[in-house]
Amino acid sequence: MFTTPIAKSMMTLAIALALSIPQAHADSLLPVGPKVGDQNLSPFYRWSETLPESAGVMLRKEPMLVQPEITGAALAERILYTSNDLRWHAGIVPVSGTLYLPKGEPPAGGWPLIAWAHGTLGVSDACAPSWTGHKPRDATYIQRWLENGFAVVATDYQGLGGPGPHPYLIWEAEGRSVLDGVRAVLSAYNDRLASKVFVTGQSQGSGAAMGATVIAESYAPDVPLVATVATGLVSTFPDGPYKPPQTTAIGSPIYTSLMLLGGSLPDGAPSADDLVSDKGKPILKAAREGCTTEMRNVARQDGTTVDNVYVEPIANVLARLTAITDMKAVRLKVPLLLGTGLADSTLVPARQYAAVVALCAAGNDVVWKTYPGATHNGGLNAAFPDALAFVRVMLAGQKPQANCAGIAEPGPPGEATQGVAFND
């Protein structure tokens, strides 16, 4: 067949395009690449073979160095498993995380499992705890569970470590990451783990923990969930009976920029790059390449504020976003322990109280604990003794005493207690 130079060039271009498609969109709708925070951490995080058709399948695991704060682990592993993408409808995707098993022989029936959901770290792969290690506050929390005889599985969440964007604060997506991590480790270590799972999360992770609890019965009925612990509550319930007297929106250039990159903009909306000003572009660059520490450093050095980071007022930018923390209060199958630091100025006590009231009104078994002087960071470990007692009551086959009838509206954030670890 005779081929003209133009036709030959077109064929060459078509072949080149076809060869490039598998890296991005041939088998997946998942956006990939540096603009969504993808980085080449190590070959462990990139799965090149055909993915299983099911979520919750362990793909691979490898030993990882134990952090100084985590001394109670006989086994510390980096894990890669499958989950089902919600936000971009991309089907099965690989998700990374960590697994810790306590020292000593497991008890009869195996160690009960804590599924830990971490707070905000960022949206780039560089922020994956399985790669960087858990921040000292979280590692301390993990250690406390290990030394009390619990195994811990900690998802990085979809998109942190694994390919594609991280669906930041999108609670159902994060809840899937939590539940599928549980499925993967229960299957891989069924000889050492009990069929007793407790989900716990802080801040962003509180939304993931609540999300996992809400969808567990429909999405993962095979997960033997016993109870849920959530501190620094991020979830919002617009139909709840209590309305805080002042706005509780988080008008921060850091968190808002993470939402812009993390899937909160509806399909077809202006992109994150369209919405940031020239002053705000370094913030997006820091988010794509680093974590919240780098973002805050850039904002501090450049004098970036809510007033100059976007091309329109931040209230207008927030109005463009999907209401990703909104949930409908439903009756859940398991009891809840909810904890609030009364010196929390990030997610103020009134916002958290509104969530508690909504969950109580829906008929849930809720225990709400408050911690005077505890900040957003400090509330996690301040709540640990109550969380441990709560979990032990459930393991003993008893029912915690809900306290919905006795809760009271909190005031504005109080003063932080000085000299307490992580209470900054």
DRENSEDO-837417 format. One record per atom (N, C-alpha, C): residue in three letters; y, x, z. Coordinates in steps of 0.001 Angstrom, whole numbers, plus 500000, padded with zeros to 6 digits. Atoms other than C-alpha are relative to their C-alpha. Example, Ala and Ser with C-alpha at 12.3 -4.5 7.8 and 13.67 -1.06 7.14 Angstrom:
BEGIN
ALA498810500890500000
ALA495500512300507800
ALA501200500900500000
SER498810499180499940
SER498940513670507140
SER501090499230500730
***
This chain:
BEGIN
MET498809500858500000
MET500000500000500000
MET501227500884500000
PHE498751499238500059
PHE503448501311499088
PHE500905499571501151
THR499122500279498858
THR505802501578502091
THR501339500670499780
THR498660499439500174
THR509551502020501742
THR500380500790501237
PRO499531499267498816
PRO511373504476504035
PRO500505499081501100
ILE499483500920498984
ILE513083501533505748
ILE498856499309500726
ALA501143500668499374
ALA509788499713506329
ALA499246500955500910
LYS500695499008499173
LYS508223502911507591
LYS500732500238501308
SER499202499811498783
SER511094503364510035
SER499843498825500936
MET500160501195499172
MET510739499778511217
MET498635500007500684
MET501335499934499407
MET506998500281511772
MET499977501009501142
THR499943498974498958
THR507684503455513739
THR500699499466501243
LEU499264500578498878
LEU510238501619515875
LEU499150498974500730
ALA500832501030499378
ALA507835498728516482
ALA498899500623500844
ILE501048499324499234
ILE505077501112517574
ILE500574500596501270
ALA499364499399498820
ALA507478502919519892
ALA500321498952501050
LEU499695501073499058
LEU508607499645521417
LEU498727499483500660
ALA501258500501499440
ALA505032498467521842
ALA499454500954501049
LEU500501499031499035
LEU504111501687523591
LEU500807500007501278
SER499138499976498809
SER507057501345525944
SER499842498758500856
ILE500066501267499286
ILE506324497753526938
ILE499106500040501233
PRO500855500041498813
PRO503395498391529311
PRO500661500521501263
GLN499340499476498819
GLN505700500303531635
GLN500877498957500679
ALA499058500936499411
ALA507877497274532193
ALA499529498553499962
HIS500146501449500087
HIS506920493872530865
HIS498757499514499252
ALA501128500480500792
ALA503644493779528903
ALA499112499063500799
ASP500926500795499198
ASP501462492439531695
ASP500669499405501226
SER499340500433498779
SER504098491529534236
SER501442499604499714
LEU498594500384500063
LEU507405489760534631
LEU500824500771501015
LEU499339499285498920
LEU508266492172537424
LEU501013501005499450
PRO499043498963500405
PRO511511494111536863
PRO499619501321500664
VAL500348498694499449
VAL510883497823537342
VAL501058501021499605
GLY499114498907500355
GLY512816501069537282
GLY501008500318501086
PRO499041499554498987
PRO515587502879539169
PRO500998498929500424
LYS499004501019499644
LYS517940499874539050
LYS499503499045501064
VAL500546500867498952
VAL515575497940541321
VAL499446500815501166
GLY500393499176498867
GLY514946500883543646
GLY498678500712499866
ASP501265499301500192
ASP511729502238542152
ASP500209501515499998
GLN499971498548499948
GLN511080505909542882
GLN498574500529499944
ASN501326499380500048
ASN508180508293542359
ASN499739500704501325
LEU500270499429498686
LEU507103508826545945
LEU498791500930499952
SER501221499219500178
SER503535509988545317
SER499049499148499170
PRO500938500792500812
PRO500606508959543092
PRO499337498872500779
PHE500642501033499190
PHE499240506911546001
PHE500588498620499732
TYR499300501283500087
TYR501834504162545432
TYR499936499368498612
ARG500015500528501359
ARG501281503730541683
ARG498563499728499564
TRP501347500425500366
TRP498185501776540696
TRP499941499833498485
SER500033500013501466
SER497304502429537037
SER498809499223499444
GLU501168500743500464
GLU493992500570536867
GLU500294498501499991
THR499868501452499988
THR493485496859536334
THR499981499500501446
LEU499937500535498635
LEU494465494978539470
LEU498964498890500178
PRO500875501144499725
PRO491966492616541112
PRO500762498685499817
GLU499367501293500225
GLU492634488945540511
GLU500402499311501295
SER499747500648498719
SER492839488140544220
SER501004500790500830
ALA499117499365499034
ALA495489488841546845
ALA499212500369501247
GLY500647499599498760
GLY494560490632550062
GLY498829500935499812
VAL501073499049500287
VAL492263493224548464
VAL500518501420500260
MET499634498610499764
MET492392496823549704
MET499755500807498723
LEU500116499176501196
LEU493076499107546737
LEU499638501440500350
ARG500304498631499563
ARG493100502467548493
ARG500626500234501367
LYS499424499590498731
LYS493850504164551785
LYS499863501500500123
GLU500055498570499774
GLU494552507705552914
GLU500571500316501372
PRO499455499638498695
PRO495223509470556216
PRO501484500330499897
MET498604499589499934
MET498833509924557239
MET500258500643501358
LEU499660499335498761
LEU500442512073559882
LEU500474498979501021
VAL499555500892498927
VAL500886510312563197
VAL501360500478500497
GLN498666499661499500
GLN504482510184564420
GLN499954500412501467
PRO499970499581498590
PRO505473511772567737
PRO499972498832500979
GLU499958501148499092
GLU506095508326569233
GLU498659499269500074
ILE501269500729500073
ILE502632507093568239
ILE498880500947500397
THR501038499100499468
THR500125508908570434
THR498680499276500248
GLY501178500782499641
GLY497631506086570891
GLY499105499643498842
ALA500787500365501175
ALA496148506014567388
ALA498876500995499771
ALA501130499167500413
ALA492671507336566680
ALA499946500097498485
LEU499953500028501461
LEU493185506395563031
LEU501379499528499575
ALA498705500374500568
ALA496475506294561142
ALA499895500151498486
GLU500200499981501444
GLU496322505358557473
GLU501158499352499265
ARG499143500646500995
ARG498594504606554586
ARG499085499125499157
ILE500861500920500748
ILE497223501570552754
ILE500751499425498798
LEU499467500687501175
LEU497739499953549354
LEU499079498821499725
TYR500793501219500152
TYR496604496362548829
TYR500698499051499046
THR499430500952500953
THR497202493370546587
THR500683498837500713
SER499362501241499563
SER499583490484547110
SER500409499224498757
ASN499638500879501115
ASN500869487632544972
ASN501503499809499992
ASP498543500050500086
ASP504484487865543828
ASP500506498571499912
LEU499375501322500004
LEU506569484793544581
LEU501282499979499174
ARG498630500071500545
ARG510084485674543422
ARG500033500109498484
TRP499917499777501440
TRP509443486944539884
TRP498787499459499259
HIS501172500648500599
HIS506162485065539257
HIS499189500995499171
ALA500653498921500732
ALA504540488350538242
ALA498515500105500290
GLY501420499949499701
GLY501103487595539630
GLY499670501034501064
ILE500477499050499000
ILE499140490191541583
ILE500766501321499876
VAL499259498734499953
VAL501132493261542645
VAL499470500851501150
PRO500397499140498885
PRO500314496309544790
PRO501107500096501047
VAL499076499910498864
VAL501957496458548243
VAL499461501071500947
SER500421498921499104
SER501894499406550640
SER500268499639501457
GLY499804500221498576
GLY501762499602554416
GLY499263501058500801
THR500699499070499118
THR500173501343557390
THR499037499240500900
LEU500968500564499065
LEU497212500737559675
LEU499759501007501111
TYR500302499163498841
TYR496656502082563188
TYR498892499345500810
LEU501053500460499097
LEU493474501762565240
LEU500096500778501302
PRO499867499320498705
PRO493493502548568983
PRO498908501048500212
LYS501016499033499602
LYS491610505404570566
LYS498877499295500767
GLY501124500545499259
GLY488203504794572094
GLY499155499056499170
GLU500895500941500657
GLU485434502395571221
GLU500606498605500015
PRO499467501366499995
PRO486439498884570158
PRO499238499123500977
PRO500691500927499105
PRO485648496084572595
PRO499017499134499222
ALA500928500923500659
ALA482887493581571878
ALA500788499029499136
GLY499280500878500922
GLY484027491640568835
GLY501128500681499267
GLY498960499256500706
GLY486579494286567825
GLY501364499877500646
TRP498633500041499495
TRP490221494989568538
TRP500771498825499397
PRO499084500986500580
PRO492650492080568164
PRO501064500723499179
LEU499118499373500990
LEU495130492748565360
LEU501426499478500108
ILE498580500319500067
ILE498918492831565532
ILE500479500274498578
ALA499397499816501313
ALA500601492300562144
ALA501504500139500205
TRP498602499686499715
TRP504014493973562491
TRP500841499879498731
ALA499055500173501105
ALA506944492974560232
ALA501330500643500392
HIS498841499199499609
HIS509821495460560312
HIS501333499360499593
GLY498646500457500308
GLY513565494858560206
GLY500588500731498812
THR499330499481501186
THR516097495847557568
THR500015501526499972
LEU499948498562500248
LEU515679499362556192
LEU500705500320498690
GLY499415499801501314
GLY516865498977552617
GLY499145499322498960
VAL500778500608501075
VAL515484497989549225
VAL499380501027499062
SER500587498983500875
SER514533501310547611
SER498665500471500574
ASP501303499505499565
ASP511075502846547734
ASP500119501049501104
ALA499800498952498998
ALA512492505662549842
ALA499996499457501422
CYS499919500611498667
CYS512729503201552753
CYS498655499535500531
ALA501317500483499570
ALA509001502403552942
ALA499544500748501246
PRO500458499308498784
PRO507811503142556508
PRO498713500793499798
SER501225499246500241
SER504440504263555146
SER500292501373499404
TRP499598498736500602
TRP506317507056553355
TRP500866500828500958
THR499044499278499153
THR509121507959555759
THR499553500084501451
GLY500307500213498588
GLY507406506999559006
GLY500828498852500536
HIS499280501106499383
HIS508467504110561189
HIS501185500543500790
LYS498862499559499198
LYS511899504371562763
LYS499571500078501466
PRO500487499778498632
PRO511567505580566378
PRO499888498739500847
ARG500086501244499230
ARG512329502140567843
ARG498722499245499680
ASP501180500750500429
ASP509548500543565795
ASP498717500753500336
ALA501177499209499650
ALA507112503408566340
ALA499674499857501485
THR500198500221498568
THR507630502999570088
THR499337498650500255
TYR500563501348499881
TYR506854499300569746
TYR498531499993499570
ILE501382499912500472
ILE503687500023567723
ILE499129500705501030
GLN500744499262498987
GLN502580502566570318
GLN499666499131501204
ARG500231500836498818
ARG502935500024573121
ARG498848499014499751
TRP501147500863500312
TRP500518497673571351
TRP498706500809499988
LEU501207499175500064
LEU498043500489570676
LEU499486500344501393
GLU500454499583498671
GLU497983501651574279
GLU499503498834500844
ASN500515501186499316
ASN497228498082575333
ASN498791499390499289
GLY501266500415500582
GLY494174497827573099
GLY500078499130498771
PHE499843500783501223
PHE495503496289569878
PHE500069500941498796
ALA499779499329501278
ALA495163497502566295
ALA501289499444499396
VAL498730500415500601
VAL498348497309564227
VAL499961500244498497
VAL499772499862501432
VAL498799496652560517
VAL501475499692499753
ALA498553500134500216
ALA502379497083559291
ALA500282500058498511
THR499648500014501412
THR503350495996555796
THR501341500690499776
ASP498687499516500440
ASP506123497833553971
ASP500814498853499401
TYR499556501138500813
TYR506715494506552117
TYR499934500387498517
GLN499994499822501451
GLN506479494062548376
GLN501273500737499569
GLY498844499312500585
GLY508734496451546480
GLY500519501177500789
LEU499665498788499249
LEU509144499028549259
LEU498781500910499920
GLY501156499152500267
GLY506827501762548033
GLY499318499562498720
GLY500616500537501210
GLY505121499529545472
GLY501035499718498928
PRO499088500175501139
PRO506619498699542059
PRO500872498757500124
GLY499130501152500100
GLY509512496368541418
GLY500965499857501150
PRO499006500204498947
PRO512313494991543571
PRO499356499550501310
HIS500414500519498696
HIS511954494276547262
HIS500696498659500219
PRO499380501322499807
PRO512515490512547820
PRO500569499867501411
TYR499396499854498674
TYR514823491145550763
TYR500373498647500600
LEU499758501219499221
LEU514907488282553310
LEU499410498735499380
ILE500641501177500601
ILE512973485971550979
ILE498704499767500779
TRP501001500058498934
TRP510748484769553782
TRP498594499683499517
GLU501358500312500468
GLU507864483318551813
GLU499380501200499305
ALA500507498794500646
ALA507523486476549722
ALA499586501028501042
GLU500317499047498938
GLU507628488658552818
GLU498800499529500829
GLY501144500550499278
GLY505208486328554588
GLY498690500256499276
ARG501208499678500764
ARG502715486848551772
ARG499601501461500211
SER500305498584499768
SER502993490626552212
SER499328500190501354
VAL500578499901498660
VAL502235490210555924
VAL498557499507499989
LEU501330500608499956
LEU499234487913555448
LEU498997500756499147
ASP500940499286500864
ASP497721489869552574
ASP499648501371500567
GLY500343498772499294
GLY497951493092554581
GLY498925499751501050
VAL501017500386499017
VAL495978491339557314
VAL498650499797499319
ARG501254500239500714
ARG493371490155554828
ARG499329501315499594
ALA500547498741500506
ALA492962493648553398
ALA499340500811501111
VAL500567499152498933
VAL492401495422556718
VAL498857499301500720
LEU501131500705499391
LEU490174492692558177
LEU498734500188499174
SER501146499798500866
SER487911493109555171
SER499515501451500052
ALA500368498580500036
ALA488007496920555171
ALA499433500488501325
TYR500427499542498669
TYR487414497248558925
TYR499429498846500820
ASN500531501176499304
ASN485477494111559810
ASN499072500374501141
ASP500860499574498912
ASP483235496158562080
ASP500794500434501232
ARG499186499512498888
ARG486162497234564271
ARG501144499067500390
LEU498885500914499734
LEU488651494354564126
LEU499483498609500330
ALA500358501361499611
ALA488415490975565815
ALA500648498986499071
SER499407501101500779
SER489101487688564065
SER501067499305500836
LYS498894500496499175
LYS492224487296566201
LYS501257500749499602
VAL498821499374500588
VAL495579487972564568
VAL501262499433500626
PHE498690500377499471
PHE499059487925566072
PHE501063500620499095
VAL498907499511500835
VAL502116488209563830
VAL501220500210500873
THR498772499743499267
THR505235489808565270
THR501005500685499083
GLY498980499407500854
GLY508544490705563620
GLY501373499933500637
GLN498649499881499467
GLN512129491679564359
GLN501012499916498867
SER498891500105500950
SER515311490677562466
SER499485499569498626
GLN500611500347501281
GLN514348490715558769
GLN498537499633500214
GLY501414500257499727
GLY510801490868560097
GLY499741498708500743
SER500190501302499359
SER511363487756562220
SER499863498910498946
GLY500130500948501109
GLY511873485857558977
GLY498657500125499308
ALA501315499782500587
ALA508743487451557544
ALA498906499423500890
ALA500991500531499062
ALA506806486526560691
ALA499996498477499975
MET499931501463500087
MET508060482940560588
MET499457499513498658
GLY500502500381501318
GLY507358482811556863
GLY498485500048499942
ALA501461499892499981
ALA503800484036557373
ALA499386498840500764
THR500526501083499168
THR503293481401560068
THR500079498664499271
VAL499811501264500727
VAL504663478575557911
VAL498979499854498876
ILE500862500109501185
ILE502525479411554859
ILE498542500331500284
ALA501356499511499717
ALA499396480665556639
ALA498934498978499638
GLU501042501017500202
GLU497493477385556463
GLU499755499727498515
SER500158500293501420
SER498139476844552753
SER499705501244499174
TYR500136498793500822
TYR498360480415551426
TYR498806500851500427
ALA501053499110499502
ALA495885482259553653
ALA499229499332501128
PRO500738500699498940
PRO493658479802555540
PRO498891500841500611
ASP501036499114499479
ASP491147482625556002
ASP500521500968501057
VAL499438499114498986
VAL493553484564558254
VAL499938499306501359
PRO500166500646498691
PRO492634483811561899
PRO501230500204500890
LEU498736499853499269
LEU496219483509563162
LEU499932499256501327
VAL500066500576498659
VAL496457482889566907
VAL501377499621500519
ALA498647500267499500
ALA500191483080567679
ALA500984500919499296
THR498931499245500659
THR503530484448566483
THR501081500359501002
VAL498893499518499187
VAL506227486525568165
VAL501119500406499052
ALA498864499646500852
ALA509702486812566607
ALA501221500263500866
THR498790499639499258
THR512793488564567970
THR501129500280499029
GLY498852499824500881
GLY516308488844566598
GLY499933499052498831
LEU500347501015501000
LEU515834485578564711
LEU501020499927498873
VAL499126500076501166
VAL517243485602561187
VAL499912498633499314
SER500228501269500695
SER515844482231560037
SER501049498958500375
THR499020501068499795
THR518229479318559638
THR499370498665499616
PHE500557501337500186
PHE517444475601559793
PHE501157499022499827
PRO498798500825500220
PRO520282473627558167
PRO499839498556500435
ASP500215501389499590
ASP518680470299559083
ASP499767499870501506
GLY500227500035498567
GLY518338471251562743
GLY501080499244500746
PRO499059500852499257
PRO520078469223565474
PRO501205500744500572
TYR498882499251499403
TYR522343472051566728
TYR500761500762498922
LYS499144499284500935
LYS525276473358564711
LYS500887500956500797
PRO499159499054499267
PRO526873476575566023
PRO501480499695499795
PRO498578500359500097
PRO530585476108566764
PRO500775500872499024
GLN499333499119500954
GLN531522479064564538
GLN498988500473498962
THR500897499529501058
THR530134480447561301
THR499148501166500503
THR500898498901499632
THR527149482731561744
THR499550500773498759
ALA500320499260501217
ALA527112484076558169
ALA500194501497500244
ILE499907498547499852
ILE526560487828557930
ILE500833500543498850
GLY499083499554501049
GLY529609488902555933
GLY500129501510499983
SER500043498534499980
SER528619492565555589
SER499781500530498593
PRO500255499433501326
PRO528886494695552436
PRO498633500649499901
ILE501332499379500028
ILE525608496374553441
ILE498938498941499744
TYR501042501016500126
TYR523438493300553939
TYR500169499171498728
THR499772500803501207
THR525089491358551105
THR499578500766498757
SER500412499203501161
SER524538494212548654
SER498479500086499909
LEU501464500008500020
LEU520878494368549690
LEU499479498676499455
MET500414501296500524
MET520592490654548968
MET500231499920498490
LEU499718500008501435
LEU522224491135545552
LEU498902500713499221
LEU501041499229500673
LEU519596493723544651
LEU498602499462500282
GLY501315500403499533
GLY516738491980546447
GLY499545498624499568
GLY500524501242500548
GLY516319488832544402
GLY500693498738500436
SER499314501210499537
SER518818486471546049
SER500856499347498922
LEU499238500586501103
LEU520837486014542876
LEU499067499168499129
PRO500861500820500866
PRO519396483118540858
PRO499895500616498607
ASP500148499536501378
ASP518047483923537408
ASP501152499462499156
GLY498878500387500845
GLY520903483869534900
GLY501353500197500625
ALA498721499754499329
ALA523588484647537484
ALA500526501382499608
PRO499500498636500215
PRO525893487660537132
PRO499176500994500806
SER500813498994499321
SER524137490858538103
SER500761500618501160
ALA499356499277498909
ALA524831492945541172
ALA501078500930499463
ASP499010499085500582
ASP526617495454538927
ASP501248499258499545
ASP498840500800500421
ASP528868492666537597
ASP500871499610501188
LEU499278500546498856
LEU529850491589541106
LEU500652501056500883
VAL499366498976499176
VAL530709494927542701
VAL501206500592499280
SER498819499328500519
SER534082496556542249
SER499700501474499777
ASP500177498549500127
ASP534569500200541318
ASP499786500626501375
LYS500152499500498636
LYS534875500775545062
LYS498595499746500531
GLY501315500373499498
GLY531546499075545607
GLY498833500632499268
LYS501111499436500781
LYS529524500868542932
LYS499226501078500767
PRO500783499021499230
PRO528632503813545219
PRO499083499355501045
ILE500876500703499050
ILE527205501280547699
ILE498695499602499310
LEU501207500369500732
LEU524804499974545050
LEU499157501230499679
LYS500732498769500306
LYS523885503521544048
LYS499240500483501244
ALA500655499584498754
ALA523145504370547682
ALA498829499082500334
ALA501085500950499723
ALA521034501195548015
ALA498801500250499100
ARG501093499775500941
ARG519003502032544920
ARG499274501318500250
GLU500581498668499825
GLU518383505631545953
GLU499688500329501456
GLY500170499699498587
GLY518568505607549764
GLY499732498755500810
CYS500252501114499081
CYS518467503287552746
CYS501305499609500681
THR498769500518499398
THR520932501553555057
THR500852501108500602
THR499210498890499455
THR521952504834556705
THR500888500601498927
GLU499216499441501101
GLU523054506233553353
GLU501078499026499549
MET499004501000500394
MET524809502966552490
MET501178500003500972
ARG498928500006499002
ARG526762503015555750
ARG500824501278499923
ASN499266498745500131
ASN527673506673555275
ASN500970499947498829
VAL499130500137501174
VAL529052505933551806
VAL501170499077500310
ALA498930500945499667
ALA531003502927553084
ALA501030500647500916
ARG499089499342499057
ARG532478505008555910
ARG500847501060499293
GLN499286498926500686
GLN533409507940553680
GLN501002499471498984
ASP499148500533501069
ASP534902505788550906
ASP500955498918500470
GLY499154501083499530
GLY536609503221553107
GLY499659498670499358
THR500448501244500629
THR534529500420551594
THR499885498909501054
THR499990501121499063
THR535012497060553313
THR499649498711499276
VAL500268501314500609
VAL534293493384552743
VAL501123499585499069
ASP498850500407500805
ASP537741493152551181
ASP500103500726498671
ASN499849499259501263
ASN537277495739548439
ASN498674500319499309
VAL501288499615500553
VAL533535495997547746
VAL499612499166498778
TYR500377500887501096
TYR533288493047545322
TYR501207499611499164
VAL498913500388500903
VAL535305491726542405
VAL500581498645500373
GLU499511501272499492
GLU535777488432544240
GLU499774499964501506
PRO500191500052498539
PRO535995487439547926
PRO498527499902500369
ILE501409499963499613
ILE532746488031549782
ILE499450498589500241
ALA500462501377499809
ALA532588484317550648
ALA499529499406498670
ASN500404500483501319
ASN532389483586546910
ASN498682500639499558
VAL501249499317500341
VAL529659486193546458
VAL498835499369500766
LEU501052500620499190
LEU527652484707549330
LEU499640498615499470
ALA500250501347500523
ALA528045481262547775
ALA499140500031498735
ARG500824499877501205
ARG526340482547544622
ARG498516500193500329
LEU501361499617499651
LEU523213483567546504
LEU499143498797500381
THR500945500984499507
THR520138481469547102
THR499967500073501527
ALA499995500049498529
ALA519982480363550744
ALA498634500469500509
ILE501336499445499799
ILE517077482698551406
ILE499511499940501436
THR500474500091498611
THR517008482428555208
THR499772498563500443
ASP500181501407499633
ASP516982478623555187
ASP498527499612499988
MET501349500524499893
MET513779476981556314
MET500076498545500450
LYS500126501352499473
LYS512656473454557064
LYS499115500082501236
ALA500785499961498758
ALA511464473028560637
ALA498800499070499863
VAL501235500771500097
VAL507839471894560534
VAL499147500281501232
ARG500928499805498890
ARG505095471524563101
ARG498984501071499601
LEU500877498881500301
LEU503153474782563166
LEU498723499920500827
LYS501308500075499364
LYS499534475278564147
LYS499872500920501207
VAL500141499007498927
VAL500183478153566551
VAL501271500038500848
PRO498828499875499136
PRO502515478738569533
PRO500912501148499545
LEU498988499015500359
LEU505698480774569132
LEU500646500564501264
LEU499135499364499018
LEU507369483301571411
LEU501203500537499240
LEU498764499602500669
LEU510995483759570333
LEU500898500714501001
GLY499199499199499089
GLY513224486433571858
GLY501375500305499441
THR498609499790500413
THR517012486865571752
THR500700500920500989
GLY499130499167499183
GLY519156489695573063
GLY501370499339500121
LEU498729500719499814
LEU522268488132574572
LEU501210500877499710
ALA498907499143500468
ALA524340491150573485
ALA499854500289498503
ASP500231499840501442
ASP523243490745569852
ASP501241499548499235
SER498805500337500786
SER526377490900567701
SER499708499971498504
THR500392500042501415
THR524452491123564395
THR499542498604499619
LEU500446501389500147
LEU522577487817564593
LEU500283499342501345
VAL499467500389498703
VAL524565486197567355
VAL499098498976500692
PRO500895500900499262
PRO522778484242570124
PRO500103498540499577
ALA499865501407500400
ALA524216480897568941
ALA499205499706498740
ARG500795500176501225
ARG522610481372565522
ARG498517499921500351
GLN501398499988499621
GLN519261482188567123
GLN499628498750500798
TYR500226501224499225
TYR519567479266569562
TYR499823498803499063
ALA500129501095500964
ALA520033476934566578
ALA498601499960499403
ALA501362499945500527
ALA516699478126565188
ALA498990499517501037
VAL500907500411498927
VAL514978477653568528
VAL500025498484500175
VAL499858501448499819
VAL516338474114568913
VAL499316499245498861
ALA500611500669501146
ALA515207473185565401
ALA498477500035500099
LEU501451499887499876
LEU511683474466566016
LEU499469499162501157
CYS500383500873498891
CYS511531472673569367
CYS500013498536499566
ALA499863501392500437
ALA512737469435567780
ALA498868499582499071
ALA501109500310500903
ALA509900469676565252
ALA498668499874500745
GLY501197500197499199
GLY507409469528568126
GLY499146501237500190
ASN500773498774499853
ASN506365473169568244
ASN499890500440501457
ASP500172499379498694
ASP505041474982571285
ASP500797501300500007
VAL499065498876500053
VAL507994477347571739
VAL500276500507501407
VAL499511499329498800
VAL508656479847574492
VAL501192500850499553
TRP498800499227500357
TRP512242481165574205
TRP500408500850501187
LYS499582499062498983
LYS513149484261576173
LYS501317500656499582
THR498729499334500271
THR516640485737576444
THR500116501237500889
TYR499927498706499334
TYR517576489265577501
TYR501460500430500130
PRO498602499599499780
PRO521021489870579024
PRO500169501501499767
GLY499693498600500245
GLY522563493130577851
GLY499233500628498859
ALA500788499453501111
ALA520046493590575014
ALA500693499712498677
THR499369500130501305
THR521524494215571571
THR498974499559498958
HIS500919500333501091
HIS520024493411568191
HIS498857501012499951
ASN501051498977499993
ASN518155496722568250
ASN499199499968501292
GLY500662499912498706
GLY517378496630571952
GLY499104498833500325
GLY500767501197499678
GLY515942493128571962
GLY498519500131499729
LEU501411499885500364
LEU512671494201570330
LEU499169500521501167
ASN500797499426498918
ASN511397496470573096
ASN500267499331501340
ALA499756500771498784
ALA513100494409575811
ALA499021498835500105
ALA500892501163500021
ALA510845491541574759
ALA498532500374500096
PHE501417499642500070
PHE507631493566574703
PHE499179499506501196
PRO500834500490498890
PRO506431492754578266
PRO499682498513499883
ASP500257501434500184
ASP506830489031577538
ASP499049499766498836
ALA500891500156501152
ALA505138489443574146
ALA498559500326500386
LEU501349499617499579
LEU502168491228575716
LEU499375498925500893
ALA500516501053499115
ALA501804488593578434
ALA499646498746499205
PHE500208501168500854
PHE502092485812575838
PHE498700500134499206
VAL501198499758500805
VAL499409487354573635
VAL498749499985500879
ARG501161499976499113
ARG497078487947576584
ARG499606498602500475
VAL500297501394499649
VAL497372484305577629
VAL499198499344498879
MET500696500593501136
MET496290483303574125
MET498587500565499868
LEU501328499389500090
LEU493405485781574133
LEU499057499453501072
ALA500806500571498919
ALA492222484251577409
ALA499643498536499745
GLY500314501376500337
GLY491991480894575673
GLY500881498973500667
GLN499068500909499349
GLN494932479422577548
GLN501179499711499084
LYS498844500392500800
LYS498050477769576228
LYS501272500388500741
PRO498759499633499322
PRO501488479248576991
PRO500811498762500369
GLN499169501112499552
GLN503917477034578849
GLN501296499988499207
ALA498771500110500786
ALA506586475956576352
ALA501180499675500920
ASN498830500254499145
ASN510129475835577733
ASN501143499330499259
CYS498955500668500785
CYS511993473738575147
CYS500902499118500861
ALA499230500948499191
ALA513084471258577790
ALA501044500684500867
GLY499094499336499072
GLY514883473905579832
GLY500961500986499379
ILE499118499008500621
ILE516789475970577253
ILE501435499498499977
ALA498577500346499982
ALA520583476080577221
ALA500745500817498951
GLU499174499338501004
GLU523216476973574662
GLU500590501298500558
PRO499439498735499516
PRO524215480652574979
PRO501474500119499628
GLY498622499714500352
GLY527760481946574925
GLY500074501054498915
PRO499862498916500973
PRO529157484642572634
PRO499268501245500472
PRO500721498786499586
PRO527469488068572631
PRO500670500685501184
GLY499476499316498809
GLY527835489840575975
GLY500055501494499801
GLU499923498546500024
GLU528240493491576832
GLU498596500610499977
ALA501283499318500082
ALA525418495860575966
ALA499761500840501254
THR500391499152498881
THR523572497517578823
THR499932501442499534
GLN499968498582500379
GLN524156501279578726
GLN498754500718500529
GLY501071499148499521
GLY521480503939579055
GLY498615499496499727
VAL501309500550500346
VAL518638501885577578
VAL499659500471498598
ALA500416499478501298
ALA516670503368574694
ALA500122498927498923
PHE499875500838501211
PHE517457501882571275
PHE500948498812500186
ASN499134501157499755
ASN520040499507572787
ASN501419500277499485
ASP498686499705500598
ASP522825500580570445
ASP500494498827499186
***
